[in-house]
Amino acid sequence: MNSEKTIMQAVKKGFTLIELLVVVAILGILATGATLYITDHMDSAKETAAKTGLKSLDDGVTSYKMRHSKLPKTMKDLIEKKGKRNPIIKGGEGAIIDPWGNEYQLKVDGKEYYILSFGPDALEGTEDDIRSDRLSAKKEEE
């Protein structure tokens, strides 16, 4: 009789299956919310990194133009060593890759140019494109 009473007390102290399932469900909901929050901030961080990269590359194009009296034909001209001169932008191929793994594009029209990141969709001409000439225009509007 005494051992039966001890077993019953031990069973009453444990968790039921329903209680465990409720806890697991709550943890799942919290994990989903945290994941969505983090993902949203990662997208924002990549966009900020792309804008920073565009500004650095724009400075590199300006330096190239001052050094060679002409605009580069492609972004690769900025990372290549020319004779005894070091490259304008250090870091090799990785320096001209945007946060989504695509190469930044240099678009030249006469004496005007802009640098372009295709954004997360990797397609030119879509809403998520980031252009160096539009970055300074947005600052002036603010």
RODRENSE-976822 format. One line per 10 residues: number of its first residue (from 1); their letters; for each residue z, y, x of N, C-alpha, C. Coordinates in nm, 3 decimals, always signed. Example, Ala and Ser with C-alpha at 12.3 -4.5 7.8 and 13.67 -1.06 7.14 Angstrom:
REM residues 2
1	AS	+0.780 -0.569 +1.319 +0.780 -0.450 +1.230 +0.780 -0.330 +1.320 ~ +0.708 -0.225 +1.285 +0.714 -0.106 +1.367 +0.787 +0.003 +1.290
***
This chain:
REM residues 142
1	MNSEKTIMQA	+0.000 -0.118 +0.081 +0.000 +0.000 +0.000 +0.000 +0.126 +0.087 ~ +0.075 +0.123 +0.194 +0.087 +0.237 +0.283 -0.047 +0.267 +0.351 ~ -0.120 +0.162 +0.393 -0.248 +0.184 +0.459 -0.352 +0.235 +0.360 ~ -0.343 +0.195 +0.234 -0.435 +0.246 +0.132 -0.414 +0.395 +0.110 ~ -0.291 +0.436 +0.110 -0.257 +0.577 +0.091 -0.309 +0.660 +0.210 ~ -0.298 +0.610 +0.330 -0.346 +0.678 +0.449 -0.498 +0.692 +0.445 ~ -0.570 +0.590 +0.402 -0.716 +0.594 +0.392 -0.759 +0.698 +0.288 ~ -0.694 +0.702 +0.176 -0.728 +0.797 +0.070 -0.704 +0.941 +0.117 ~ -0.596 +0.962 +0.194 -0.570 +1.096 +0.245 -0.678 +1.138 +0.346 ~ -0.723 +1.045 +0.428 -0.826 +1.073 +0.527 -0.958 +1.106 +0.459
11	VKKGFTLIEL	-0.992 +1.035 +0.352 -1.116 +1.060 +0.278 -1.112 +1.197 +0.212 ~ -1.000 +1.237 +0.160 -0.987 +1.366 +0.093 -0.998 +1.481 +0.191 ~ -0.965 +1.461 +0.316 -0.972 +1.567 +0.417 -1.115 +1.591 +0.466 ~ -1.210 +1.500 +0.450 -1.346 +1.512 +0.499 -1.433 +1.599 +0.409 ~ -1.557 +1.622 +0.452 -1.654 +1.699 +0.375 -1.738 +1.606 +0.290 ~ -1.777 +1.654 +0.174 -1.868 +1.574 +0.091 -2.011 +1.601 +0.135 ~ -2.101 +1.517 +0.096 -2.242 +1.533 +0.129 -2.296 +1.663 +0.070 ~ -2.256 +1.697 -0.049 -2.300 +1.821 -0.114 -2.257 +1.942 -0.033 ~ -2.134 +1.943 +0.015 -2.084 +2.056 +0.095 -2.166 +2.071 +0.224 ~ -2.196 +1.959 +0.287 -2.277 +1.964 +0.410 -2.417 +2.015 +0.381
21	LVVVAILGIL	-2.478 +1.972 +0.271 -2.613 +2.017 +0.236 -2.614 +2.167 +0.206 ~ -2.512 +2.218 +0.141 -2.503 +2.361 +0.113 -2.495 +2.440 +0.244 ~ -2.414 +2.394 +0.337 -2.401 +2.463 +0.467 -2.535 +2.461 +0.541 ~ -2.603 +2.347 +0.543 -2.732 +2.337 +0.611 -2.834 +2.430 +0.546 ~ -2.835 +2.438 +0.413 -2.927 +2.527 +0.342 -2.900 +2.673 +0.377 ~ -2.775 +2.712 +0.382 -2.739 +2.851 +0.417 -2.784 +2.883 +0.560 ~ -2.761 +2.791 +0.651 -2.804 +2.811 +0.789 -2.956 +2.823 +0.798 ~ -3.027 +2.744 +0.720 -3.174 +2.751 +0.717 -3.223 +2.886 +0.669 ~ -3.160 +2.940 +0.565 -3.198 +3.071 +0.513 -3.172 +3.179 +0.617 ~ -3.058 +3.174 +0.682 -3.026 +3.272 +0.786 -3.123 +3.263 +0.904
31	ATGATLYITD	-3.158 +3.143 +0.943 -3.251 +3.124 +1.055 -3.389 +3.178 +1.020 ~ -3.433 +3.159 +0.896 -3.563 +3.210 +0.853 -3.564 +3.362 +0.858 ~ -3.459 +3.424 +0.808 -3.450 +3.570 +0.812 -3.451 +3.624 +0.953 ~ -3.378 +3.560 +1.041 -3.373 +3.604 +1.182 -3.510 +3.590 +1.248 ~ -3.578 +3.481 +1.219 -3.711 +3.458 +1.277 -3.809 +3.565 +1.232 ~ -3.809 +3.598 +1.104 -3.898 +3.702 +1.053 -3.867 +3.837 +1.116 ~ -3.741 +3.868 +1.132 -3.699 +3.994 +1.193 -3.747 +4.003 +1.338 ~ -3.727 +3.897 +1.413 -3.766 +3.894 +1.554 -3.918 +3.902 +1.568 ~ -3.991 +3.830 +1.484 -4.136 +3.830 +1.490 -4.191 +3.970 +1.464 ~ -4.133 +4.039 +1.367 -4.177 +4.175 +1.336 -4.157 +4.266 +1.456
41	HMDSAKETAA	-4.044 +4.254 +1.524 -4.018 +4.339 +1.640 -4.105 +4.300 +1.760 ~ -4.142 +4.175 +1.772 -4.230 +4.134 +1.881 -4.368 +4.196 +1.865 ~ -4.418 +4.202 +1.741 -4.547 +4.265 +1.717 -4.543 +4.413 +1.755 ~ -4.435 +4.479 +1.719 -4.418 +4.620 +1.752 -4.409 +4.639 +1.904 ~ -4.341 +4.549 +1.971 -4.328 +4.558 +2.117 -4.463 +4.538 +2.186 ~ -4.544 +4.447 +2.134 -4.677 +4.425 +2.192 -4.765 +4.548 +2.174 ~ -4.755 +4.612 +2.059 -4.834 +4.733 +2.034 -4.792 +4.844 +2.131 ~ -4.662 +4.859 +2.152 -4.611 +4.959 +2.246 -4.658 +4.927 +2.388 ~ -4.654 +4.800 +2.425 -4.700 +4.760 +2.559 -4.849 +4.789 +2.576 ~ -4.928 +4.767 +2.471 -5.072 +4.794 +2.478 -5.097 +4.944 +2.497
51	KTGLKSLDDG	-5.022 +5.027 +2.426 -5.038 +5.172 +2.440 -5.000 +5.218 +2.580 ~ -4.895 +5.160 +2.635 -4.853 +5.194 +2.771 -4.960 +5.150 +2.871 ~ -5.016 +5.031 +2.850 -5.123 +4.982 +2.936 -5.246 +5.072 +2.930 ~ -5.280 +5.119 +2.810 -5.394 +5.209 +2.796 -5.373 +5.339 +2.874 ~ -5.251 +5.392 +2.869 -5.222 +5.516 +2.942 -5.234 +5.495 +3.093 ~ -5.185 +5.382 +3.141 -5.195 +5.352 +3.285 -5.340 +5.334 +3.328 ~ -5.415 +5.263 +3.247 -5.557 +5.242 +3.279 -5.635 +5.372 +3.270 ~ -5.599 +5.458 +3.176 -5.664 +5.588 +3.165 -5.640 +5.670 +3.291 ~ -5.519 +5.664 +3.343 -5.490 +5.731 +3.471 -5.573 +5.669 +3.583 ~ -5.590 +5.537 +3.578 -5.671 +5.470 +3.679 -5.816 +5.513 +3.674
61	VTSYKMRHSK	-5.871 +5.529 +3.554 -6.010 +5.575 +3.539 -6.024 +5.716 +3.595 ~ -5.926 +5.801 +3.568 -5.928 +5.938 +3.622 -5.925 +5.936 +3.775 ~ -5.842 +5.851 +3.833 -5.836 +5.839 +3.979 -5.968 +5.787 +4.035 ~ -6.027 +5.690 +3.968 -6.156 +5.634 +4.011 -6.262 +5.744 +4.010 ~ -6.261 +5.823 +3.903 -6.360 +5.931 +3.891 -6.342 +6.034 +4.003 ~ -6.218 +6.065 +4.037 -6.193 +6.161 +4.145 -6.235 +6.103 +4.279 ~ -6.213 +5.976 +4.300 -6.245 +5.911 +4.428 -6.395 +5.889 +4.446 ~ -6.465 +5.852 +4.337 -6.605 +5.813 +4.349 -6.702 +5.912 +4.284 ~ -6.652 +6.018 +4.225 -6.734 +6.119 +4.157 -6.818 +6.062 +4.043 ~ -6.773 +5.954 +3.986 -6.841 +5.896 +3.870 -6.741 +5.804 +3.797
71	LPKTMKDLIE	-6.772 +5.773 +3.674 -6.686 +5.682 +3.597 -6.714 +5.537 +3.636 ~ -6.615 +5.452 +3.629 -6.641 +5.309 +3.655 -6.729 +5.251 +3.544 ~ -6.801 +5.145 +3.577 -6.886 +5.081 +3.476 -6.805 +4.985 +3.389 ~ -6.708 +4.917 +3.451 -6.623 +4.824 +3.377 -6.480 +4.839 +3.425 ~ -6.388 +4.776 +3.355 -6.248 +4.780 +3.397 -6.229 +4.708 +3.530 ~ -6.312 +4.611 +3.559 -6.299 +4.536 +3.684 -6.321 +4.624 +3.807 ~ -6.394 +4.734 +3.790 -6.413 +4.827 +3.902 -6.280 +4.886 +3.948 ~ -6.183 +4.894 +3.857 -6.053 +4.951 +3.892 -5.966 +4.857 +3.975 ~ -5.991 +4.727 +3.965 -5.906 +4.630 +4.035 -5.971 +4.572 +4.160 ~ -6.097 +4.610 +4.187 -6.167 +4.558 +4.304 -6.143 +4.647 +4.425
81	KKGKRNPIIK	-6.131 +4.583 +4.540 -6.116 +4.656 +4.665 -6.255 +4.702 +4.709 ~ -6.270 +4.830 +4.739 -6.399 +4.886 +4.781 -6.391 +4.921 +4.929 ~ -6.454 +4.839 +5.010 -6.451 +4.862 +5.154 -6.308 +4.854 +5.206 ~ -6.265 +4.960 +5.275 -6.129 +4.964 +5.328 -6.030 +5.020 +5.227 ~ -6.081 +5.071 +5.116 -5.993 +5.131 +5.015 -5.930 +5.024 +4.927 ~ -5.803 +5.043 +4.899 -5.733 +4.952 +4.808 -5.780 +4.975 +4.665 ~ -5.760 +4.878 +4.578 -5.799 +4.897 +4.439 -5.720 +5.011 +4.374 ~ -5.778 +5.071 +4.273 -5.711 +5.180 +4.201 -5.590 +5.125 +4.127 ~ -5.608 +5.014 +4.058 -5.502 +4.949 +3.982 -5.464 +4.819 +4.053 ~ -5.337 +4.803 +4.084 -5.292 +4.680 +4.148 -5.251 +4.579 +4.041
91	GGEGAIIDPW	-5.255 +4.454 +4.076 -5.214 +4.349 +3.982 -5.326 +4.254 +3.947 ~ -5.444 +4.278 +4.000 -5.555 +4.187 +3.975 -5.596 +4.181 +3.829 ~ -5.651 +4.067 +3.790 -5.701 +4.048 +3.653 -5.594 +4.074 +3.548 ~ -5.470 +4.041 +3.577 -5.363 +4.060 +3.480 -5.340 +4.205 +3.443 ~ -5.380 +4.297 +3.528 -5.359 +4.439 +3.502 -5.453 +4.493 +3.395 ~ -5.562 +4.421 +3.370 -5.657 +4.470 +3.270 -5.661 +4.380 +3.146 ~ -5.553 +4.304 +3.127 -5.540 +4.216 +3.009 -5.435 +4.276 +2.916 ~ -5.469 +4.285 +2.788 -5.373 +4.342 +2.691 -5.268 +4.237 +2.652 ~ -5.165 +4.277 +2.578 -5.056 +4.184 +2.544 -5.099 +4.062 +2.461 ~ -5.218 +4.068 +2.401 -5.266 +3.956 +2.320 -5.360 +3.865 +2.400
101	GNEYQLKVDG	-5.373 +3.892 +2.531 -5.452 +3.806 +2.619 -5.599 +3.841 +2.626 ~ -5.639 +3.956 +2.575 -5.779 +3.999 +2.580 -5.795 +4.110 +2.684 ~ -5.913 +4.117 +2.742 -5.938 +4.219 +2.843 -5.956 +4.355 +2.775 ~ -5.892 +4.458 +2.832 -5.916 +4.594 +2.785 -6.063 +4.627 +2.808 ~ -6.121 +4.704 +2.720 -6.262 +4.740 +2.731 -6.276 +4.887 +2.765 ~ -6.369 +4.918 +2.855 -6.400 +5.056 +2.890 -6.531 +5.091 +2.821 ~ -6.527 +5.193 +2.737 -6.646 +5.240 +2.665 -6.683 +5.376 +2.721 ~ -6.805 +5.387 +2.778 -6.850 +5.510 +2.841 -6.971 +5.564 +2.765 ~ -6.966 +5.694 +2.734 -7.079 +5.762 +2.670 -7.101 +5.893 +2.745 ~ -7.192 +5.890 +2.840 -7.217 +6.008 +2.923 -7.096 +6.037 +3.011
111	KEYYILSFGP	-7.035 +6.153 +2.991 -6.917 +6.191 +3.069 -6.788 +6.158 +2.995 ~ -6.798 +6.117 +2.872 -6.681 +6.082 +2.791 -6.657 +5.931 +2.797 ~ -6.532 +5.893 +2.784 -6.497 +5.752 +2.784 -6.369 +5.731 +2.705 ~ -6.344 +5.608 +2.669 -6.214 +5.567 +2.616 -6.192 +5.421 +2.650 ~ -6.067 +5.383 +2.649 -6.030 +5.244 +2.679 -5.981 +5.184 +2.548 ~ -6.016 +5.058 +2.526 -5.993 +4.995 +2.397 -5.923 +4.860 +2.412 ~ -5.823 +4.839 +2.327 -5.764 +4.707 +2.309 -5.801 +4.662 +2.169 ~ -5.852 +4.541 +2.155 -5.894 +4.492 +2.024 -5.776 +4.456 +1.934 ~ -5.656 +4.456 +1.988 -5.539 +4.426 +1.907 -5.522 +4.277 +1.882 ~ -5.431 +4.241 +1.791 -5.399 +4.100 +1.770 -5.513 +4.015 +1.715
121	DALEGTEDDI	-5.608 +4.075 +1.643 -5.717 +3.994 +1.587 -5.832 +3.973 +1.685 ~ -5.831 +4.042 +1.798 -5.931 +4.029 +1.905 -6.072 +4.063 +1.858 ~ -6.084 +4.145 +1.753 -6.214 +4.185 +1.702 -6.231 +4.336 +1.715 ~ -6.348 +4.378 +1.762 -6.375 +4.521 +1.778 -6.409 +4.583 +1.643 ~ -6.363 +4.706 +1.624 -6.397 +4.781 +1.504 -6.308 +4.753 +1.385 ~ -6.195 +4.689 +1.406 -6.103 +4.662 +1.296 -5.987 +4.761 +1.300 ~ -5.906 +4.756 +1.197 -5.797 +4.851 +1.179 -5.691 +4.846 +1.288 ~ -5.676 +4.731 +1.352 -5.569 +4.717 +1.451 -5.612 +4.751 +1.594 ~ -5.734 +4.801 +1.612 -5.779 +4.843 +1.745 -5.693 +4.959 +1.794 ~ -5.667 +4.962 +1.924 -5.591 +5.070 +1.985 -5.681 +5.134 +2.091
131	RSDRLSAKKE	-5.705 +5.264 +2.076 -5.795 +5.336 +2.167 -5.720 +5.445 +2.240 ~ -5.756 +5.463 +2.368 -5.687 +5.563 +2.449 -5.715 +5.705 +2.400 ~ -5.833 +5.731 +2.348 -5.864 +5.867 +2.303 -5.790 +5.902 +2.174 ~ -5.745 +5.805 +2.099 -5.672 +5.831 +1.977 -5.522 +5.846 +2.001 ~ -5.474 +5.799 +2.114 -5.331 +5.812 +2.144 -5.292 +5.957 +2.162 ~ -5.370 +6.033 +2.236 -5.337 +6.174 +2.258 -5.357 +6.255 +2.130 ~ -5.453 +6.217 +2.046 -5.476 +6.287 +1.920 -5.357 +6.268 +1.825 ~ -5.296 +6.148 +1.824 -5.181 +6.122 +1.739 -5.061 +6.204 +1.785 ~ -5.044 +6.221 +1.915 -4.933 +6.301 +1.966 -4.947 +6.447 +1.923 ~ -5.070 +6.500 +1.926 -5.092 +6.638 +1.887 -5.064 +6.660 +1.739
141	EE	-5.093 +6.558 +1.655 -5.066 +6.568 +1.512 -4.917 +6.573 +1.484 ~ -4.838 +6.501 +1.561 -4.694 +6.495 +1.541 -4.633 +6.621 +1.592
***
